[in-house]
Amino acid sequence: MAKPTAKSPPSSKPLPGRPFYHRFLLALALAGGMLGCSLSLGVLGYHFIAGLRWVDALLDASMILSGMGPVSPLASDSAKVFASVYALFSGVVFISSTGILLAPVFHRVLHRFHIEQRDSD
């Protein structure tokens, strides 16, 4: 019988604990990397485009990335355009990273439902 792998047919059993946790940690690293890069981009933009101090740039970027909203008032039009684009970008990144993080969990749950349904038929 074939050993269960990431590309096994749907009739096989779910991945055992250790490979599943490895897959989840990989998704966590990918989502964390996306969020970290996005936060860095926001901090740099708020610092160099909006002219905020580093700590204020970090605060505004993390607040926008988490969906809470801006903190500091923006004086220039270029800063306002950056904040608008960054807010739209942050929404997509936040939703994408959430999907990446939850995908292994949902895959495992749906896989178990599929096996239970097959066993009851």
DAWO-V140851 format. One record per pair of residues at least 12 apart in sequence whose C-alpha atoms are under 10 Angstrom apart, sorted by the first residue. I is the first residue (numbers start at 1). J is the second residue. Records with the same first field share a line. If there is no record, write none. Layout:
# DAWO-V140851
I->J  J
This chain:
# DAWO-V140851
3->15
4->16
5->19
6->19  20  23
10->111  112  114  115
11->111  114  115  118
12->111  112  114  115
13->108  111  112  114  115
14->107  108  109  110  111  112  115
15->108  111
20->104  105  108
21->104  105
23->101  103  104  105
24->100  101  102  103  104  105
25->101  104
26->100  101  104
27->97  98  99  100  101  102  103  104
28->97  98  100  101  102
29->100  101
30->97  100  101
31->93  94  96  97  98  99  100  101  102
32->97  98  100  101
33->97
34->93  94  96  97
35->62  65  66  90  93  94  96  97
36->62
38->61  62  65  86  89  90  93  94
39->57  58  59  60  61  62  63  64  65  66  86  90
40->57  58  61  62
41->61  86
42->57  58  59  60  61  62  64  65  82  83  86  87  89  90
43->55  56  57  58  59  60  61  62
44->57  58  61
45->57  58  61  79  82  83  86
46->58  59  60  61  72  74  79  80  82  83  86
47->60  61  79
48->79
49->76  77  78  79  80  81  82  83
50->72  73  74  75  76  77  78  79  80  81  82  83
51->74  75  76  79
52->72  73  74  79
56->71  72
57->71  72
59->71  72
60->72  73  83
61->83  86  87  90
62->90
63->87
64->83  84  86  87  88  89  90  91
65->86  87  88  89  90  91  92  93  94
66->87  90  91  93  94
67->87  90  91  94
69->87
70->83  87
